[in-house]
Amino acid sequence: MKSPRTVDDVMTGAAISVDTGAQFKDIVETMREWRISALPVLSADGRVAGVVSEADLLLKAQGMDESRAVTAGQLMTVPAVTVAKDATIAGAARLMARGHLKRLPVVDGDNHLVGVVSRGDLLKIYLRPDEDIGAELRELLTAYLLPTGSAEVYVHVANGIVYLRGTVPDSATRDMVVRVARTVPGVVDVTATLDLGVSG
């Protein structure tokens, strides 16, 4: 089973969007129908031109927008905050946190809309079975970090928390083992009890 690492692995491929000419009422209806609070606005060639949100529409509804804007192209916020489909899940989470965003349009290298990712999508990695997390970590440790037999590390995973115990030759190796464990998708925390010395 492939472990989720990028936005492409967890995003929703069917993204609801509007074009720049969409009218105010149509935008409201689309948001209501799909129960979403923001919509990517696409140019004629399918690229993301901006995002129109409930906040943008409420400015008009409250009479605070005197620009006479009535279409998505006039109402949208530009530039749109988007995320590349090959961006890491952690990178997308930081982008959302920085902008206080619930959803991000996902784009390819040419800025064409390919999906949308939500906070809930990013949290899917924490539903990964403990057995999968443990198997991936053991494989990483065996293949890349501890092939010489100079260390003996036992891995146990419960509720996404990795427990490491055993013996490693030095503190640098111990730190590296913990760092690698933290990079495995789905890991909530790492607890290490690794003694320094010669294994066996």
KOLLUM-997608 format. One record per residue (C-alpha): residue number from 1; y, x, z; residue in one letter. Coordinates in steps of 0.05 Angstrom, whole numbers, plus 5000, padded with zeros to 4 digits. Last residue first. Example, Ala and Ser with C-alpha at 12.3 -4.5 7.8 and 13.67 -1.06 7.14 Angstrom:
# KOLLUM-997608
PT    n    c2    c1    c3  res
PT    2  4979  5273  5143    S
PT    1  4910  5246  5156    A
***
This chain:
# KOLLUM-997608
PT    n    c2    c1    c3  res
PT  200  4846  5482  5411    G
PT  199  4920  5487  5398    S
PT  198  4960  5549  5415    V
PT  197  5021  5536  5458    G
PT  196  5078  5487  5468    L
PT  195  5060  5418  5493    D
PT  194  5078  5355  5454    L
PT  193  5091  5290  5491    T
PT  192  5131  5253  5439    A
PT  191  5159  5183  5439    T
PT  190  5186  5159  5372    V
PT  189  5224  5094  5359    D
PT  188  5226  5034  5312    V
PT  187  5185  5064  5255    V
PT  186  5179  5016  5197    G
PT  185  5191  5067  5141    P
PT  184  5169  5137  5162    V
PT  183  5231  5181  5171    T
PT  182  5228  5181  5248    R
PT  181  5159  5213  5246    A
PT  180  5186  5270  5203    V
PT  179  5240  5284  5255    R
PT  178  5189  5284  5312    V
PT  177  5143  5333  5276    V
PT  176  5203  5378  5259    M
PT  175  5226  5380  5331    D
PT  174  5157  5401  5355    R
PT  173  5152  5453  5300    T
PT  172  5218  5484  5321    A
PT  171  5196  5481  5395    S
PT  170  5136  5526  5382    D
PT  169  5061  5528  5369    P
PT  168  5047  5454  5375    V
PT  167  5000  5418  5423    T
PT  166  4982  5345  5430    G
PT  165  5015  5278  5438    R
PT  164  5056  5233  5393    L
PT  163  5070  5160  5406    Y
PT  162  5103  5122  5349    V
PT  161  5136  5055  5365    I
PT  160  5129  5002  5311    G
PT  159  5096  4953  5358    N
PT  158  5043  5004  5376    A
PT  157  5031  5068  5337    V
PT  156  4986  5126  5360    H
PT  155  4987  5195  5330    V
PT  154  4950  5256  5356    Y
PT  153  4979  5325  5341    V
PT  152  4940  5390  5341    E
PT  151  4979  5451  5318    A
PT  150  4963  5520  5291    S
PT  149  4909  5491  5245    G
PT  148  4945  5517  5184    T
PT  147  4958  5451  5149    P
PT  146  5006  5424  5202    L
PT  145  5070  5405  5167    L
PT  144  5058  5384  5096    Y
PT  143  4990  5352  5083    A
PT  142  4964  5338  5153    T
PT  141  5030  5316  5182    L
PT  140  5047  5272  5122    L
PT  139  4978  5240  5121    E
PT  138  4980  5227  5195    R
PT  137  5048  5194  5186    L
PT  136  5025  5150  5130    E
PT  135  4963  5127  5167    A
PT  134  5002  5112  5231    G
PT  133  5054  5070  5194    I
PT  132  5000  5032  5157    D
PT  131  4961  5018  5221    E
PT  130  5024  4994  5257    D
PT  129  5032  4940  5204    P
PT  128  5100  4936  5168    R
PT  127  5143  4880  5195    L
PT  126  5198  4930  5211    Y
PT  125  5206  4943  5137    I
PT  124  5228  4871  5128    K
PT  123  5293  4885  5166    L
PT  122  5328  4906  5101    L
PT  121  5311  4839  5070    D
PT  120  5340  4801  5130    G
PT  119  5405  4838  5123    R
PT  118  5408  4815  5051    S
PT  117  5394  4848  4984    V
PT  116  5412  4820  4917    V
PT  115  5383  4831  4849    G
PT  114  5389  4867  4782    V
PT  113  5464  4860  4767    L
PT  112  5486  4909  4714    H
PT  111  5528  4967  4740    N
PT  110  5502  5014  4686    D
PT  109  5458  5054  4733    G
PT  108  5427  4991  4761    D
PT  107  5459  4942  4809    V
PT  106  5443  4907  4874    V
PT  105  5493  4856  4899    P
PT  104  5500  4862  4974    L
PT  103  5490  4810  5029    R
PT  102  5511  4799  5101    K
PT  101  5572  4845  5100    L
PT  100  5610  4873  5159    H
PT   99  5637  4927  5111    G
PT   98  5613  4986  5151    R
PT   97  5550  4951  5175    A
PT   96  5531  4931  5104    M
PT   95  5541  5001  5077    L
PT   94  5502  5031  5135    R
PT   93  5444  4983  5121    A
PT   92  5445  5001  5047    A
PT   91  5440  5075  5065    G
PT   90  5383  5063  5113    A
PT   89  5345  5024  5059    I
PT   88  5354  5082  5012    T
PT   87  5391  5072  4946    A
PT   86  5348  5065  4884    D
PT   85  5373  4995  4869    K
PT   84  5444  5019  4874    A
PT   83  5489  4982  4923    V
PT   82  5550  4939  4910    T
PT   81  5617  4928  4943    V
PT   80  5657  4892  4889    A
PT   79  5723  4923  4867    P
PT   78  5753  4873  4869    V
PT   77  5752  4808  4909    T
PT   76  5744  4746  4866    M
PT   75  5793  4688  4860    L
PT   74  5820  4701  4790    Q
PT   73  5754  4718  4758    G
PT   72  5720  4663  4797    A
PT   71  5769  4612  4768    T
PT   70  5824  4572  4800    V
PT   69  5879  4621  4819    A
PT   68  5947  4587  4825    R
PT   67  5973  4651  4858    S
PT   66  5999  4612  4918    E
PT   65  5939  4626  4963    D
PT   64  5951  4605  5035    M
PT   63  5942  4531  5021    G
PT   62  5884  4527  5070    Q
PT   61  5835  4509  5014    A
PT   60  5860  4568  4972    K
PT   59  5850  4618  5029    L
PT   58  5784  4583  5043    L
PT   57  5758  4601  4974    L
PT   56  5767  4676  4984    D
PT   55  5735  4671  5054    A
PT   54  5676  4632  5024    E
PT   53  5665  4692  4979    S
PT   52  5677  4714  4908    V
PT   51  5651  4782  4889    V
PT   50  5674  4828  4833    G
PT   49  5663  4850  4762    A
PT   48  5587  4861  4767    V
PT   47  5563  4877  4697    R
PT   46  5528  4824  4655    G
PT   45  5563  4838  4589    D
PT   44  5610  4778  4595    A
PT   43  5632  4799  4665    S
PT   42  5593  4778  4726    L
PT   41  5619  4751  4792    V
PT   40  5572  4764  4850    P
PT   39  5570  4705  4898    L
PT   38  5585  4699  4972    A
PT   37  5568  4652  5030    S
PT   36  5499  4629  5009    I
PT   35  5465  4562  5020    R
PT   34  5438  4557  4949    W
PT   33  5466  4488  4934    E
PT   32  5528  4497  4977    R
PT   31  5546  4564  4946    M
PT   30  5535  4535  4876    T
PT   29  5577  4473  4892    E
PT   28  5634  4515  4918    V
PT   27  5633  4559  4856    I
PT   26  5631  4498  4811    D
PT   25  5691  4467  4847    K
PT   24  5732  4531  4837    F
PT   23  5715  4538  4763    Q
PT   22  5669  4592  4734    A
PT   21  5705  4633  4681    G
PT   20  5688  4701  4711    T
PT   19  5614  4686  4710    D
PT   18  5575  4662  4769    V
PT   17  5516  4693  4807    S
PT   16  5450  4676  4840    I
PT   15  5405  4738  4844    A
PT   14  5331  4731  4828    A
PT   13  5304  4800  4844    G
PT   12  5307  4793  4920    T
PT   11  5311  4863  4949    M
PT   10  5258  4898  4990    V
PT    9  5228  4954  4947    D
PT    8  5289  4961  4901    D
PT    7  5331  4976  4963    V
PT    6  5291  5039  4973    T
PT    5  5237  5063  5021    R
PT    4  5184  5009  5027    P
PT    3  5114  5039  5037    S
PT    2  5067  5029  4979    K
PT    1  5000  5000  5000    M
***
